[in-house]
Amino acid sequence: MNSDNRTFAIIHGQVVTPNGILKDGAVAVKDGILTFAGSTAALQHTLDSYPEVLDAGGGYVLPGFIDIHVHGGVHHDFTGADQQGLEAITKFHGSQGTTAMLATTMTAPRSVLDQVLAEVHEFRSRPMPYAQLEGVHLEGPFISPKWPGAQNPEHIVNPNRSWIEAWEKQYPGLIKQVTFAPEREGALELITYLRERGIVAAAGHTDATYEEIMTAVDAGLHHAVHTFNAMTPMHHRNPGTAGALLSSPQMSAEIIADGIHVHPAVVSVLASLKDHHNLVLITDAMSAAGLGNGEYMLGDLPVIMKDGVCTLKDSEGTLAGSTLTMIRGFRFLVQEVGLSIERASEAASGSPAKLIRIDNRTGAVETGKQADLLLLDPELELQKVWVKGLQLEH
């Protein structure tokens, strides 16, 4: 952090709120909480009471980004990171506009996952100086061996409710999302438990048919990870997982908006079929994020990163996470896909906040919520980041 001042105002901005963009808008923050979001004119007479007043110069004031599917960055992977590694990951992604995130695991032995949960629990027990780790997203090991993607197939097991129950008992509320193949034995039982506990039940790395997905939806499945990647594709006579997701309004859908994993035209189709609460921008970033070309690790698998594209070293062409950041993904949604600023902001902030049930305190520029804010210039370049009203180094 570069400032301890959590009371300030921003004026002359385009303030993105759930009710639209406020032209010549302003926000006020007191002790890290948003106390005003309205017109600059309405705030003008009280500006003397704020120790710091920033002129946005017509730039955008947005809610901070929330990344619910991110594996790491700057040489560190959540699957294996110690406390220093967790701080490095949250610092890097915080500098790129992420104010909250889920520590996303890889398919790994249970003992390794035990350690991830223990490290994240310990990290959350103290004040977190950068992007806030809101909990853990378990991506695997309950996935399909037919669609492992960049996950190690040696560690894949069937969905196991007892594992989740044991972790939930040891670390209540820490697990926010579990990704699994809903066609596998034990999946429907797991969905029931996850829904009872308020944990996101997500389809991913799955060989499910359309019918199997719809059965899982009836049981409570309501989300899909990195849509179109590592799932059965849509065919006009065999809709597959992708077709079920596109045709189910109750399911929310993650998208990696980097132009590598999904073509922008296909992202546009997805966005047109999902309402404002059901499109979720993610990075799926790995340890290479923030770094240059070279060899890295994703979980326990070697990855080659060249020109921003990550592929498994021993499997030519298999994409292995990304080097995307949320600010780049946000700009891609606006500039390449053609979404409005408001819609892209909802996908990057409001939708993930609602999905993991933290929207009572973050994910939108509204009075009473914590001041997780971004300032972008009119060209959508990131200028400043605040977490709970504290400005991060950028």
C-alpha positions in Angstrom: 0.0 0.0 0.0 1.2 3.5 -0.7 -1.3 5.4 1.5 -3.1 4.9 4.8 -5.7 7.5 3.9 -9.1 5.8 3.5 -11.2 9.0 3.3 -11.2 10.7 -0.1 -13.4 11.8 -3.0 -13.2 11.4 -6.7 -14.9 14.0 -8.9 -15.5 14.6 -12.6 -15.6 10.9 -13.5 -17.8 8.6 -15.4 -19.0 6.5 -12.5 -20.2 3.0 -13.4 -23.1 2.0 -11.1 -25.6 -0.8 -11.3 -28.1 1.8 -12.6 -25.9 3.0 -15.4 -23.0 5.5 -15.9 -23.1 8.8 -14.0 -21.8 11.5 -16.3 -19.6 14.0 -14.5 -20.1 11.7 -11.5 -18.4 11.6 -8.1 -17.8 9.1 -5.3 -17.0 9.8 -1.7 -15.2 7.3 0.7 -15.0 7.6 4.5 -13.0 5.1 6.5 -12.9 2.7 3.5 -16.7 2.7 2.9 -18.5 4.3 0.0 -20.7 7.1 1.4 -21.7 8.8 -1.9 -22.2 8.0 -5.5 -23.8 10.7 -7.5 -23.1 13.9 -9.4 -20.0 16.1 -8.9 -22.3 19.1 -8.4 -24.1 17.4 -5.5 -20.8 16.7 -3.7 -19.2 20.1 -4.5 -20.2 21.8 -1.3 -18.7 19.2 1.0 -15.3 18.7 -0.8 -13.5 20.7 1.9 -14.2 17.9 4.4 -12.1 15.4 2.4 -8.3 15.2 3.0 -7.8 14.1 -0.6 -9.9 15.0 -3.7 -9.0 13.4 -7.1 -10.1 14.7 -10.4 -10.9 11.8 -12.7 -10.6 14.0 -15.8 -13.5 12.2 -17.5 -12.1 8.8 -16.8 -14.1 5.8 -15.5 -14.7 4.9 -11.9 -15.4 1.2 -11.7 -15.9 -1.4 -9.0 -12.8 -3.5 -8.5 -12.5 -6.7 -10.5 -13.2 -10.1 -8.9 -11.4 -13.1 -10.4 -12.9 -16.4 -9.3 -10.7 -18.6 -11.5 -7.0 -17.7 -11.3 -4.1 -20.1 -10.6 -1.3 -17.7 -9.9 1.2 -15.2 -11.3 4.8 -13.9 -11.1 6.4 -17.3 -10.7 3.9 -18.5 -8.0 1.1 -21.1 -8.2 -1.7 -21.3 -5.6 -1.1 -25.1 -5.7 2.1 -25.1 -3.7 2.4 -21.4 -2.8 3.6 -20.5 0.8 2.6 -17.3 2.5 5.1 -15.2 0.6 3.8 -16.7 -2.7 0.2 -15.9 -1.8 1.3 -12.3 -1.1 3.1 -12.1 -4.4 0.2 -13.4 -6.4 -2.3 -11.0 -4.7 0.0 -8.1 -5.1 0.5 -8.6 -8.8 -3.1 -9.2 -9.6 -4.1 -6.3 -7.3 -1.9 -4.0 -9.4 -3.9 -5.1 -12.5 -7.3 -4.1 -11.0 -8.2 -7.3 -9.2 -9.5 -6.4 -5.7 -10.8 -9.9 -4.8 -10.1 -13.4 -6.0 -10.3 -17.1 -5.4 -7.2 -19.2 -5.0 -7.8 -21.8 -7.7 -6.2 -25.2 -7.4 -5.1 -27.8 -9.9 -5.9 -31.5 -10.0 -3.6 -32.8 -7.3 -3.3 -35.5 -4.6 -5.5 -34.8 -1.5 -2.4 -34.1 0.6 -1.4 -31.2 -1.7 -5.0 -29.8 -1.6 -4.9 -30.1 2.2 -1.9 -27.9 2.2 -3.4 -25.3 -0.2 -6.4 -24.9 2.1 -4.2 -24.6 5.1 -2.1 -21.9 3.5 -5.1 -19.9 2.3 -6.8 -20.2 5.7 -3.6 -18.9 7.4 -3.3 -16.1 4.9 -6.9 -15.0 5.5 -6.4 -15.0 9.3 -4.3 -11.8 9.0 -5.0 -8.5 7.2 -4.4 -9.0 3.5 -2.6 -5.9 2.0 -3.5 -6.4 -1.6 -6.2 -8.2 -3.5 -8.4 -10.1 -1.0 -8.4 -13.9 -1.1 -12.1 -14.6 -0.5 -11.6 -18.4 -0.4 -10.7 -21.4 -2.6 -11.9 -22.6 -5.9 -11.2 -26.4 -6.2 -10.7 -27.1 -9.9 -10.4 -30.8 -9.8 -9.5 -33.5 -9.0 -13.1 -34.6 -9.7 -12.9 -34.1 -13.5 -13.1 -36.3 -16.6 -9.9 -38.1 -17.7 -11.2 -37.6 -21.3 -10.9 -33.8 -20.9 -8.0 -33.2 -18.5 -6.7 -30.1 -20.4 -3.6 -29.0 -18.5 -4.5 -31.0 -15.4 -2.5 -34.0 -14.5 -4.6 -37.1 -15.3 -2.7 -39.2 -12.7 -4.5 -37.4 -9.9 -8.1 -37.5 -11.3 -10.6 -39.2 -9.0 -14.4 -39.5 -9.0 -16.4 -36.7 -7.2 -16.1 -37.4 -3.5 -18.5 -35.7 -1.2 -16.7 -36.9 2.0 -13.6 -34.9 1.0 -15.5 -31.7 0.7 -17.4 -32.4 3.9 -14.1 -32.9 5.8 -12.6 -29.7 4.4 -15.7 -27.8 5.1 -15.7 -29.0 8.7 -12.1 -28.0 9.1 -12.3 -24.7 7.3 -16.0 -23.6 7.3 -16.8 -21.3 4.4 -13.3 -21.4 2.9 -14.3 -23.4 -0.3 -16.4 -21.1 -2.5 -16.5 -23.1 -5.7 -15.9 -26.7 -6.8 -15.4 -27.7 -10.5 -16.1 -31.2 -11.5 -17.4 -33.5 -14.3 -21.1 -33.9 -13.6 -21.4 -37.1 -15.5 -19.0 -38.9 -13.2 -20.1 -41.3 -10.4 -20.8 -39.4 -7.2 -21.4 -36.0 -9.0 -25.1 -35.7 -8.2 -24.6 -36.4 -4.6 -21.9 -33.8 -4.5 -24.1 -31.2 -6.2 -26.7 -31.7 -3.5 -24.2 -31.1 -0.7 -22.6 -28.1 -2.4 -26.0 -26.4 -2.9 -26.9 -27.0 0.7 -23.7 -25.3 1.8 -23.9 -22.4 -0.6 -20.8 -23.5 -2.5 -20.8 -22.9 -6.3 -21.3 -26.3 -8.2 -19.5 -25.8 -11.5 -19.1 -28.0 -14.5 -15.7 -28.2 -16.2 -13.2 -30.6 -17.8 -16.3 -32.7 -18.6 -17.3 -35.3 -21.2 -21.0 -34.8 -20.3 -23.8 -35.1 -22.9 -26.5 -32.5 -23.1 -28.8 -34.8 -21.2 -26.3 -35.4 -18.4 -25.8 -31.7 -18.0 -29.6 -31.0 -17.8 -30.0 -33.8 -15.2 -27.2 -32.1 -13.2 -28.9 -28.7 -13.6 -32.1 -30.1 -12.2 -30.0 -31.3 -9.2 -28.6 -27.8 -8.7 -25.6 -27.4 -11.0 -25.6 -23.7 -12.0 -22.2 -22.7 -13.3 -19.6 -23.7 -15.9 -15.9 -22.9 -16.0 -13.9 -21.5 -18.9 -16.8 -22.0 -21.3 -16.0 -23.8 -24.6 -12.6 -25.1 -23.2 -12.3 -28.6 -21.9 -15.9 -29.6 -22.5 -17.9 -31.5 -25.1 -18.6 -29.0 -27.9 -21.9 -28.1 -29.5 -23.1 -29.9 -32.6 -26.5 -29.2 -34.2 -27.5 -32.9 -33.6 -25.5 -33.4 -30.4 -25.6 -30.2 -28.2 -23.1 -31.5 -25.6 -22.0 -29.5 -22.6 -21.6 -26.3 -24.5 -25.1 -26.5 -26.0 -26.6 -27.2 -22.6 -24.8 -24.2 -21.1 -25.9 -21.9 -23.9 -29.5 -23.0 -23.7 -29.9 -23.0 -19.9 -30.7 -19.5 -18.6 -30.1 -20.6 -15.0 -26.5 -21.4 -15.6 -23.8 -18.8 -15.4 -20.7 -19.0 -17.6 -17.1 -18.1 -17.2 -15.1 -16.7 -20.2 -11.4 -16.3 -20.7 -11.4 -13.1 -22.8 -7.9 -13.1 -24.3 -8.6 -13.8 -27.9 -6.7 -17.1 -27.6 -9.1 -19.4 -25.8 -12.3 -18.2 -27.5 -12.8 -16.2 -30.6 -14.4 -12.8 -29.9 -17.4 -13.6 -32.2 -18.1 -16.7 -30.0 -17.7 -14.6 -26.8 -20.3 -12.2 -28.3 -22.7 -15.1 -28.9 -22.3 -16.3 -25.3 -22.9 -12.8 -24.0 -26.0 -12.4 -26.1 -27.5 -15.6 -24.5 -26.6 -14.8 -20.9 -28.2 -12.1 -18.9 -26.3 -9.4 -17.1 -25.8 -11.7 -14.0 -24.7 -14.8 -15.8 -21.5 -13.9 -17.7 -18.4 -14.0 -15.6 -15.0 -12.8 -16.8 -12.0 -14.8 -15.5 -8.3 -14.9 -16.3 -7.4 -18.6 -15.6 -3.9 -17.0 -15.2 -1.0 -19.2 -14.2 2.4 -18.6 -12.7 3.7 -17.1 -16.0 1.3 -14.1 -15.7 3.3 -10.9 -15.4 6.4 -12.5 -16.9 8.1 -13.1 -20.2 8.7 -16.1 -22.5 10.0 -19.2 -20.8 9.3 -22.4 -19.1 7.0 -22.5 -16.1 5.0 -24.9 -14.0 1.2 -25.3 -13.8 0.6 -27.5 -10.8 3.1 -30.2 -11.4 3.1 -30.0 -15.2 5.7 -28.1 -17.3 4.4 -25.3 -19.5 6.0 -23.3 -22.3 5.0 -19.6 -22.6 5.7 -17.9 -25.9 4.3 -14.6 -27.0 1.8 -14.7 -24.2 0.4 -18.2 -25.1 0.9 -21.0 -22.6 0.9 -24.6 -23.7 1.9 -27.9 -22.1 5.5 -28.7 -22.8 4.8 -32.4 -23.4 1.5 -32.0 -25.3 1.9 -29.7 -28.3 -0.9 -27.3 -28.7 -2.8 -28.0 -25.4 -3.5 -24.6 -23.8 -2.4 -24.4 -20.2 -4.1 -21.5 -18.4 -3.3 -18.0 -19.5 -1.2 -14.9 -18.8 -4.4 -12.7 -18.9 -5.1 -10.0 -16.3 -8.5 -8.8 -15.5 -7.9 -5.3 -16.9 -6.8 -6.8 -20.2 -9.8 -9.0 -20.2 -12.1 -6.1 -19.4 -10.7 -4.1 -22.3 -11.0 -7.1 -24.6 -14.7 -7.4 -23.8 -15.3 -3.7 -24.7 -12.9 -3.2 -27.6 -12.9 -6.6 -29.3 -16.2 -8.1 -28.4 -18.2 -4.9 -28.4 -19.8 -5.1 -24.9 -20.7 -1.8 -23.2 -18.7 -0.6 -20.3 -21.5 -1.4 -18.0 -21.9 -5.0 -19.3 -18.2 -5.6 -19.1 -18.0 -4.2 -15.6 -20.9 -6.5 -14.5 -19.0 -9.5 -16.0 -15.8 -8.5 -14.2 -17.3 -7.5 -10.8 -21.0 -7.7 -10.2 -21.6 -11.2 -11.6 -18.7 -12.9 -9.8 -19.6 -11.1 -6.5 -23.2 -12.4 -6.7 -22.0 -15.9 -7.6 -19.7 -16.4 -4.6 -22.1 -14.4 -2.4 -19.9 -11.4 -1.5 -22.2 -8.9 -3.2 -23.4 -7.5 0.1 -20.1 -5.7 0.5 -18.4 -5.5 -2.8 -18.8 -5.8 -6.6 -20.6 -2.5 -7.3 -20.2 1.2 -6.8 -23.0 1.7 -4.2 -23.2 3.5 -0.9 -22.5 1.3 2.1 -20.2 -1.1 0.3 -16.4 -1.2 0.8 -14.4 1.0 -1.4 -13.0 -1.5 -3.8 -12.5 0.9 -6.7 -10.7 1.4 -10.0 -9.9 4.6 -11.9 -9.4 4.1 -15.6 -8.6 6.9 -18.1 -11.0 7.5 -21.1 -8.9 5.0 -23.1 -9.5 2.3 -20.4 -6.0 2.3 -19.1 -5.8 1.5 -15.4 -4.7 4.5 -13.3 -5.4 3.7 -9.7 -6.7 0.8 -7.6 -8.2 0.9 -4.1 -9.0 -2.0 -1.8 -11.3 -1.2 1.1 -10.4 2.5 0.5 -6.6 1.9 0.6 -4.7 2.7 -2.6 -2.5 -0.1 -3.9 0.8 0.4 -5.6 0.3 0.5 -9.4 
